[in-house]
Amino acid sequence: MRPANMSIHTLLENLTASYGLATVLVLGTLISVSLLKTDSLQQLTFQLFIYTLIDAVYQNCFSPLSDIPGPFLCRISRLPNCYRLITGLQPFWLRSLHLQYGPLVRTGPHQVACARPEVWKDVMTYKVNLPGKEHIPHFGRDEAMYIIPPNGVHHIHSVHDDAEHHRIKRTIAHAFSEKALREMEPIVTKYVDQLITRLDEAVDGEEKGKVDLVAWLNYVTFDIIGDLTFGASFGCLQDSTLHPWIATVFDSLRAACFLGALGHFPWVKAVFMTLLPPSLKRIQSEHQNSSSKKVDERMASGSERPDFMTLLAAAGKDGNGLSREELHSNATLLVLAGSETTATALDGLLFHLCHNPAVYKKLTTEIRAAFENYEDTTFETTHSLPYMNACIEEGLRIHTPAPTDITRMAPPEGKMLMGHWMPGGTKVSNCMLAIFTDPDSFMDPLEFHPERWLGGQERERFEGDRLEAAQPFSVGPRGCVGKK
Ligand code: HEM
């Protein structure tokens, strides 16, 4: 329940927000320095020690979140979560915590993780607050966790303000309508055909039968999204290698994990960003410049071909569209958000099909019964294949491309979640991997069973599954634009 003396709680929460185990690190340093026998330093060390102790007791026993179970270290410090984030093992760690502690787990002094389908409705779905309309508080973005593009202009994913995000999303959504996607189909098909040809060559080549499918799937998705965005592909399929532009993107993903962890310590992040070596800053801005140049060249070409840029430019004709700088930022984001995710979804699905011969056989039988020729397979005709669609849903559930947690922050007024009061500023994270493989939502959650997505008798064994738990594209105003 919401505590009556909310203001005292909020004050205490805010006061303790910047402290935790991290203070112990500072303390360690101070203790070593204080061995130099400077009285004032010893005093400061002692005061900090007492403060840390009080903070730990408060976080553990008296914080409004203290009734939510979780490991002791997580209750008093943000470090365990940040460490897992940096190592890339956070989703597995969160899943094991949920299995041990239940659907709500305290993962930091001011952070809880939720592994129930309710999180989609209660946290991710909300009414967008627009100027002049009634303001309804909702869980929002944690600004510190997002990185502003090097040109300093927000893209759809980094922008914090509801109204600004709404404006950008409305423009970008034009490029993802049913009609738009149908018009872009020939561009997609061109690269899929090229993939099949190149795979045939690779299989018949020197290393007969040995093909790194993960690499090839990345080649094809980066070529497709690159072409739709910049008007020219990266030539990955042609050269059988990832373009250097993409290599930089992969490197920046690792850096983003690190910066995401630093986002839990805003003051450390601020110092870190200031001290970033000039060489690193140069790589960042060169990458942004090269993307901006590609966008400028594409716009200067005046091509009317139906692709992202044509549609984004058309959507902006009413004056509410994206500025050139916003196009630069969003183009890079679209390539990043659309390529690696799709490749990962496909390689996960292929992995499970190869490991489940019965499913593979049933799928190929369905496809071969529906089509006589490869050319007959289109966006529209493949829509109506129930088993293929069930395989895709199950692939996205069990091998979700974005397995980590999406974090939201309780509004300053605080908000309820699953019967618990989340004070203002509490971070609520929903780990995709943990939710999609929660044994309370799915029968045999770690097994690949497309049948759970079918109707009728085939689904009987999975009758109790809560399919709405699996939302690989997220939901609500910040959900994926590329879902279709
Ligand atoms: C299987 C493939 C994909 C998966 C699993 C996926 C997943 C997601 C998820 C989970 C989010 C929400 C992230 C958050 O709230 O922090 C998201 C956002 C987004 N995705 Fe996707 N995505 C996929 C493909 C694509 C494609 C093909 C595109 C475009 C070419 C795309 C563009 C975007 C954009 C622009 C956003 C930001 C939306 C916003 O902030 O309003 N995604 N995606």
Residues whose N, C-alpha, C, O or C-beta is under 5 A from the ligand:
A	BS01	HEM	I156 H157 L334 A337 G338 T341 T342 A345 P401 A402 I406 P472 F473 S474 P477 R478 G479 C480 V481 G482
